[in-house]
Amino acid sequence: MDDMSFAASAPLSIGIELELQLVRPHDLDLSRGAGDLLARLGRRKLPGAVKPEITESMIELNTSVHTRCAALAAELDLMRRAVVEDAGLLNLRVSGGGAHPFHDWSDRRIFPNERFLYIVERYGYLAKQFTVFGQHIHVGCPGGDEAVYLVHMMTRYLPHFIALSAASPYYQGQDTSFQSSRLTAVSAFPLAGHMPFVQSWSEFLEYFAKMRRSGIVASMKDFYWDIRPKPEYGTIEIRVCDTPLTVKRAALLAAYAQALAAWHLAERPREPVREAYLFNSHNRFEACRYGLGGEIVQPYSGEKKKIGEDILETLDALAPHAAGLECGEPLAEIAAGVRAGHSDAQWLRARRRARGSLADVVRDACENWERGDRK
Amino acid sequence: MAVEFLPALPPAISQPAMFGALLVLGLLAGEAARRYLSLPRITGYVIAGAALGPHGSGLLTDNLLFDLRLLVDLSIGLIVFELGFRLDFDWLKRNRWLFATAVAESLFSFWAIYAALAYFGFRPLLAAMAAAIGTATSPAVVMLVAHELRAEGQVTERMLLFTAVNSVFAFVALALLLPFLHLEHAASWQRALLHPLYLLAGSSLAGSVACLLLLRLAAWLGKSEERQFVLFVAMVVVTVGVAHALKLSVNLTLITLGMLSRNLDRGHVLLPLRFGHGAQLFFVILFVLIGASLEFSAFDAVAAAMVAAFIVVRFLGKGLAILLLGPLSGIRPGGAGLLSVALVPLSGSAVVMVHDTVSFFPAFGKELATVVLSAVVVLELLGPLATQFALRRAGEAHPDG
């Protein structure tokens, strides 16, 4: 079980993975340019990494590890520039957003590497339908027990991350009425859901060993949980976010995760309780469906609250910890956005109303991402 | 006793019946080529046409082919329009080496063919005209093969871009050679200068006017795929008709319309264009008719060496330019070679160009015809195969395509 030992990482360090859409300009549908683009980007010296994803219409940016949100944002911006420049030479456009508004999943082509071919073989059409685009946020933990604790604690805040990042209102050419339709594609996988209610890293290892012995999983990668420990990096990984429409917003979300983790590790304001998971799928649905306006049940008090309100209260509670991490400014920006009721999903819908077609929505989303900040 | 309600024997076959029959036969031959021989469907259409044509069974006579000429122009018009509509000037601005490579590709193949024909003793003017015609890749073949394979990727994109560029190059070069032709036939210098001017300026003007009209009408009609589809087809048909009536170049007019529609639409009133299954009708009939007009009789043993040289140097010219400059524009090393192969199909419009020249200058056209028309025969059969091979080998064909 050596490979499952929890690696050392700087506590509260952050890093993100961003899955991006590759779009062809002539009809604004998804392209299959990942192979050519990756070959070009491979010749550059970039601080992070750029990797293939399940279909040839996607690439994934991985940042390196940072302790400060500002540095993460600067690095992301550097990578954005490189990707946009190389994509431009190949007549490809790049966009954020959790799902392409009108692509047909059956057109997708699997990126030919061993793991992805296995996933197709195993999951059939789910694999191609998995052409959705998410942001994963890693937060460094001092050890495995802390990681297990943080996973339980952060579960309570998953609706926040869903609502703050929601950017997939359209799917397969239709308005889904959801703010984030992407998570539905994830839920279809049998190993989606959440970590079982274990209390320590050793207990987690027992569970994992049992699953591996029974042949259900081979590695941590096989769990499609909303949030999971990632022992090889020494982090917890939040996986519910849609890729936002700008790198700037992606960095804000990382700052929020970092501050939440800092607060919980420093103060341990609550202890994990099994009941907290009772409301999990309801709260997750509310966040996907209604975004900031969704009503979630507080796992500890049982009271109902709007997600937006809950975020603002949480931000107040975090404030003392934000200063030390130099992330006061990004958190203030999140708060301002919540007060204004802003979301990427609403912005996409507004573009649709203003422009009249989903192709225009894609074009505007590309422009946004390529510029790095919202219009 | 005459029975009035029965038709006279043999019954006269109407044009619609003929059109339908050609369509069905082409379709069957295309499917057979695909299913039993793994050939591109186009090859099947062409063979069906050749079998029915004046040089085959003779069911399709020269007169009938002449009557159907407008149909050919319409089909080519649709294809060339769609090709122009794919051409994004922004890409050329962002990737200057790409444009340089495309221009070099045209220049190299022009000079290579010119030099080869001059070596075989053709007069410079004749060699230059054949070289201009030979520079163009067939828009119809590359578009159709790409459609059929659902190909997508850098080789496909660049193949379409280079085809657009070398088609424009060929039309313009041909127009610029016209004055010399006129002068050789003792026309006045005014006439010699006015003809290319009329062709080039007239075609681009007609295309531009049609584009402005298209953009205005589309803005008024709003963003509905159905309405815009009908508008696209209607504008293409009208523009082909007008170009035809004004004796302009259908190709140049329609490619102008396509390119400008993509690049002048700054407000994005036009939706992405999907001709889809409807276009298939035109593709089938186009290649059946091209097959029928192939002139196997032009082919003779003496010409064979020249034809082979024409084909080989044309390929080498294209390949050399792309291999030299392609990597600078960001294509993968293997991709450059495959791109050269994909560009092999010779424009079926070459037949039209040759016939136009023949009709203007009968004696002159005949000489030109031997080499070019024979090359067309060979490349009409090999070209689709080459493109299909290149796109498959590049991994850009859809697994089910």
Interface residues (C-beta under 8 A of the other chain):
Chain A: R24 P25 H26 D27 L28 D29 S31 R32 G33 G35 D36 A39 R40 D86 G88 L89 L90 N91 R109 R355 G356 S357 A359 D360 R363
Chain B: F85 R86 D88 D90 W91 R94 N95 L98 E152 G153 Q154 E157 G222 K223 R262 H268 L271 P272 L273 R274 S329 G330 R332 G395 H398 P399
